[in-house]
Amino acid sequence: MQKRLKVLALLAVTVLIVGLWSCHHDADSTTGTVVLQMSSKYGDQSFALNSFNTDPQGRYLKVQNLAFYLSHIQLVKTDNSVVDLDTVAIFNFDIPATLSVTYKNIPIGEYKKIIYWNGVDSLQNLHDPGDPNLLSPLSGGYDMWWPMLLYRFETMDAKWDTQDTLLRHGLTYHIGTNAIYRSGQVDGNFSVTGGNTTNLNMVLDVKKIFYPDNNDSIDLVNEGQTQCSNASELAIAAHFADNFSQAFSLQ
C-alpha cells in the first residue's frame, strides 16, 4: 500500500512537471517579444542633436531638442489582423532611454506594417501631468505639458542660417491641440517567433519634416514659429504635423 502511494505521488509530481513545462512551452511557442527602437537621420546625412545638417538650399540647421508622442501603436499582420501595443509612448532624443520600448507577449506570425498616431488622443490630453508615476509617458517630468496647450504632441527647437557660425534664425515648433492629432503608418515585413525577440528600427527622417516626398515643404522664413496660440500658428502647426506623421520608415 505504501509503495502504491509512493507511485501515485511520483505520478502526480510527473504530471505536474509535464503540465508546467507544457504551459511554459505553449506560451513560448505562441508569443514573442518586440523591441521598438527609434532612430533618426537627415536624408542621407546622419542626425544628432546640436549637430549641423545641410538642407537642399545649402542652409545650415542645428536641432537642439526633439521629442514626440506616438499613441495607439498597432502591428498589422499579413492577414490584416491587428495587435495593439502601447496606448501612448514618448520618444525624446535628449533622453536615450526613451528611444527603445519593449513589448512582451506579442502573438507570433508574419507582419506587414505599423500604424500609429502622432500625439495623444483627446482623453489622454486631459491627463493630469502631476501624475505621481514618474515612469508614465504622460508624466509632467518630460516637460511635454503646457497650460495653454495641454500636451505637446511634438516639440522641436532649432536654429538655422546660411553660415554655420552665425545661426541667427530660430525655429520653434510646439505642436498640440486635438485638431492636430495625425495618423501614420510604416510598411515593412517582419516576423514574430515563439520565445524570441524581434527588433524593429523605426527611423524618423528629420529632412522629410521640412522637405517631404510630396514637395509640400515648410518655409523656414515664414513658417518657423508656432506654439499654436492663434489661427496663423495653428496653420503652421498643422503643416508641421502633416509632414511629421509621414516622416517615418521601418528598417
N, C-alpha and C positions, 0 to 999 in steps of 0.2 A: 504493500500500500504506500509506504514511504517512498519507495523507488518510483512508483507511478506518479506521485505528487511532484517529485523532482523533475520527471519527464515533462509533465504538464506545465510546470513552471518554466522549464527551459524552452518549451514550445511557445509559451506566451511571450517570453522575452524575445525570442527569434522573430515572432510575428510583429512585435512592436518595433524592433530594429528595422525589419524589412519595410514596415509601413512608414516609419520616419524617413528612411532612405528614399522610398518611392515618392513621398511628398516633396522632399528636397530635390530629387531628380526631376520630378514633373515641373516644379517651379523654375528650375534652371533651364529646362528644355522649352518652356513656353514664353519666357520673358528674358529680356536683356537690359543692358544699361546704355543710355545715350548721353554723351557729353557734348553739349553745345558750346563751342568756343567762338568768340567774336574777335576778329582781327580787322585790319584796315590797310588801305593803300590809297594812293592818289594817282589814278590812271596807271601808267607803267612805272610810276615812281613809288618809292617806299614812303610811308607816312608815320610820323610820330609827333606828339605834342611838342610845341616850341621849336620845331624844326621847319626849315624853309621848303616850300614846294613852288614850282613854277607853273602858272596857268597857261592856257593856249594863247593868251595875248602877251606872254612874256613878263607878266607881273609876278611879284613875289608874295606868297601867302604864308603866314605863320598862325596856326590854330593853337590857341592857348588852353582851351578846355573844350571837351566834347563828351556829352552824356545824354542818354535817352532811355526811354522805356519801350519794351515790347510786351504786349499783353495778348492773352488768349492764343498762345502759340499752339499750333496743331501740326502733327505729322500726318501726311496723306499717303495711304498705301496705293499700290498699283491697281487694286480693285476698287479704289475710291472710298474705302472706309477710312475713318478719321480717328486719330488718337490725340486726346487733349493733353497738353503739358501744363506749363505754368499759366495761372491767371494773370500774373504780371511778373516781369523781371527787369532789373535795372542793369545797364551796362555803362560804366564810366571809365573812360580811358585814362583817367588820373588815379583810378583805384584798380590795379590789375586783378585783384581777387574777384571783382565783379564780372570779369570777361570770360569766365568759364562757369557753366551751370550744369549740374549732374542730375539726370532723371533716371530713376530706377523703375523696374517692373514694367518696361515697355514691351508690348506684345511683339513676338518675333514676326518676321515677314519681310516682304520687299516693299520699299517706299519710293515715292517719286517726287515729293516736294514738301516744303514747309510753308504754312500760311501763318501770318502774324498781323497784329495791329500795332501801329506806332502810337505810343502814348498809353493813357489809361482810359477805361470806359467811364461813362457818366456816373456810375455808382462808386467806382474806385476814386474818382475825382473828389468825392465828398469825404474820403477817409481822413481821419484825424492825424495830422503829421506828428502829433505828440505821442503817438503810439509808443508805449514803453519797450516794445520788442524792437531793439536796435538792428536786428537781423532782417526785419521786414523791408522789402524793396520800397515800401511807402513810408519808411521812417523819415522824419524831418532831418535826420542826421546826414542825409545825402544832399541836402540843400537843393531839392528839386520842387519845393513848395513855396509859393509866394501869395500873400493875402489877396492881391488884386487878380491873380491869375489862377489860383489853386495850384494844381500840379503842372510843372513844366514837362511837356512831352519830349521835347528835345531842347537842349541848350548848347550853344556854341558861341564862343567869343574868340575873335581872331583879329589880326592886323594885316594890312596889305599895302603895297606900294610898287612903284616902277623900279625902285632900287632897294635892295635888301637891307641897306644900312639905315634907311630912313623910317619906313613903316609908319607913315603919318596918318593913315586912314584906318579907323576901327570898324569892326563888324560885330554886331550884337544880334543874335537870334535866340530869343527866349520864347519858345513856342508852346502854346497851350490853348485852352478852351475846348469845349466839347465839339464845336463846329470844325475843329482842325484835326479831329481823330481820323486817321487814314489806315487803310489796309494794304497789305502787300504780300507777295509770295516769292519764293526762290525755288527753281526747279533743279532737280538733281537726283539721280538714282542712288540708293544706299540700302543696305541690309541690316536688320537686327537679328542676331542669332542667340540661341539659348545660352545663358550664363556668361555671355561675352559683352564687351564694351565697344560701342560704335562711336567714334569721334567724328563730329560734324564741324567743319570750319566754315562759319558764316562770315563773309567779308563785306565790310562797308567801304565802298569806293567814294571817298570824300570828293573827288573830282566830279562825280556824277550828281552830287547835290547842286553844284553850280553849273555844270555842263552835262545835262542828261542826254540820253540817246535820242530823245525826241526833239532836241535842239531848243527846248524852252528854258534857255539859260537865265540865271539870276544876274541882274545888273548890279555889280558891286557898288557903283556910284549912287544909284537911285534906290536900290533895294538892300541896303547894307545895315539897316537898323529896324528892329521890331521887338517890342515887348507886349504886343497885342493890346495896346492901350487905346486904339482908335480904329476907325474903319480903314484908313490907309495902311496902318501897321498890320491889321488883320489880313489884308490882301497880300502883303509881303509874306506873312506867316503861312498863309495857305499855299503860296507858291513854293516856299521852302519845304513845307510838309509834303506836298505832292512829289517833289523831286526826291526828298529824303526817303520816302517809303519805297521808291523804286531803285535805290542806290545799292542794294544788297545782291550778293550772289552766294552760291554754295559751292565750295571747292573741297 
